[in-house]
Amino acid sequence: MLDASRQPEPLVRVEGLKMHFPIYTGLFRSHTGDVKAVDGVSFDILPGETLGLVGESGCGKSTVGRALLRLYEPTAGRVIIDGEDVAHLSAEKLRQKRPTMQMVFQDPQASLNPRMTLAGIIGEPLDEHTSMSRAEKTQRIYELMDQVGLNRRFANRYPHEFSGGQRQRIGIARALALNPKFIVCDEPIAALDVSIQAQVVNLLEDLQERLGLTYLFISHDLSMVRHLADRVAVMYLGRIAELSPSKDLYSRPLHPYAEALLSAVNEPDPELAARRNRIILKGDVPSPANPPQGCNFCTRCPRVFDLCRQVKPDLQEVEPGRFVACHLFSDKTTAGTTGVPEARIEHNQQGASK
Amino acid sequence: MTDATQVIEAPRSQWRDVWDQFRHHKGAMAGLCVLLLIVAFVVIGPFVWRVDGTYIDPDAAKMILGRNKPPSWAHPLGTDQVGRDMLARMMLGGKVSLAVGLVAMLVSIFIGTTVGVLSGYFRRLDGLLMRMTDLFLSLPLLPLLLVLMFLYGNLVKRAFGPELGTFLLVVLGIGLTSWMHSARIVRGSVLALKEREFVLAARSIGTPARRIILRHILPNVVSAVMVAATLGIAGAIITESVLSFLGLGFPPDFPTWGGLLNEGYVSLTTYPSRVIWPGIAISLTVLSVNYIGDGLRDALDPRIRGR
């Protein structure tokens, strides 16, 4: 309890997480390369905090979320959740660890088995991890349904009988069943109508307050993330470009990519909208199978200079609490004196490379 | 909202829903009735119609006079080429044919589903199991069955007695050589299913692979399996008749529907009824099983249920 007043221990600590998917080509299916979906990502999440993870499609947001819960086997890196390195737990230990970390999926239609009743779906985690009697289980299922605002009479219905928002509530109830500490929300509102999005986000906030949950909120809806997250990580092509407190990031983004991304947020005031400076990036995102040699963003960055094309920038704290991976903000001395040694490139990765 | 003011149904079993839906499927109910009638015909029939279907009159003159008779009160379906009662033979043969069809189908579906699920779900087994399936597909079935019967026929018959032995041999032979198509169908749907998010969700809960398969994968491949199964019964009945025809299935004095067909088709033009009766019986069975399968598939799918 004494520690709580000082800087609390992070609940989740990710160090140098890499997730490479091998590419096999040719007649003999030889290993010719890797899609570097996540390439050295590090961040902490404090208990009770919401970390937003934003970025465009295909930048590796969802892969981070899935690798965190070890739904994929990470290529390298450590994921410490509540004191244990999830990335290296044995199968049985991992199974016992599952109740502390849960996930809410993007597509509520696809994430619910169409042949199971609502009670069956919400009850599945209970079947797997508890030895409750039938009556206790039913009681707990009803409790969970109350918590997410589903009528108890729906217990015998099937997923197709619900609306999108209700289905997402079922998904949330399932994630809550085992009293987790940490929930990865993988674009939980992307597949929902705008009117329903607000309901679901409010429900998530409400649950966080009541149950003291910690969220990793993955989304491409920047305004929703602003509303929900305490800190926000901006990802680009498998790496974190900027990790800042939400307020600072939205008022003054530092990384050029974050700047461009946030300039795309809709401005409700038409006068401000007319005057606002929309940064439009040119070109396409490079293939994650063959990222640029230097900074991943160097092919599209409006403020690119020589060093960017040769050396990958580290994620560095440039202002208190604000981390940016950009040479514009890195120490001019290191950047200037080291020049462009070839050997540095491999070494100069974000986070620890093991 | 309290429990006292409204009645909340306890979570109920899925099978009641399935039966409720099944009952509303007209074709399936008709199919079930027909199949039950056929089963009653072959099971209860012999107790009502007490004529021995294998009895041949020892008096040669009488036997020759009683051959190939048209329907009469003494023989409602007529007699065959050695004067045996066709009705009694239909009953006898039906029992064997139905049993062979059902059991062979179960064997083939069981093997097919197991192979399909394993190769679809576990990537490491996929290559091996699928190449094995290809191997079986490429084997010429009839010669294989003939060799099987030839090699193991006497062994099995000695161990289990001639009737049960032949039955086991025929059923296993047909089952072991007809599972490949269902294996491929099942593998295909498992490959698609295992990438669905609900399987990922189950993994994130910590459900072990075997329970993911039982709880999430199998119920969702049921419709594909059901189609293969209903077609499989028909195929098994036909294959059995082919085997009997080649003299490697049941002995000729031991009737099956397929065997009756084969006996009758020689004199198809003069005595068509000898072919028509077993033909109708096989067709009705296959048709009713198909309808039942159709109804079951619909009833097992909650999305169609209640429509």
Interface residues (C-beta under 8 A of the other chain):
Chain A: R66 L69 L71 L94 R95 Q96 R98 P99 Q102 M103 F105 Q106 D107 A110 S111 L112 N113 P114 R115 M116 T117 A119 G120 G123 E124 P125 E128 H129 T138 I141 Y142 N151 R152 R153 A155 N156 Y158 H160 G171 R174 L178
Chain B: M1 Q6 I8 E9 A10 P11 R12 Q14 R196 E197 F198 L200 A201 A202 R203 S204 I205 G206 T207 P208 R211 R215 H216 P219 N220 L300 D301 P302 R303 R305
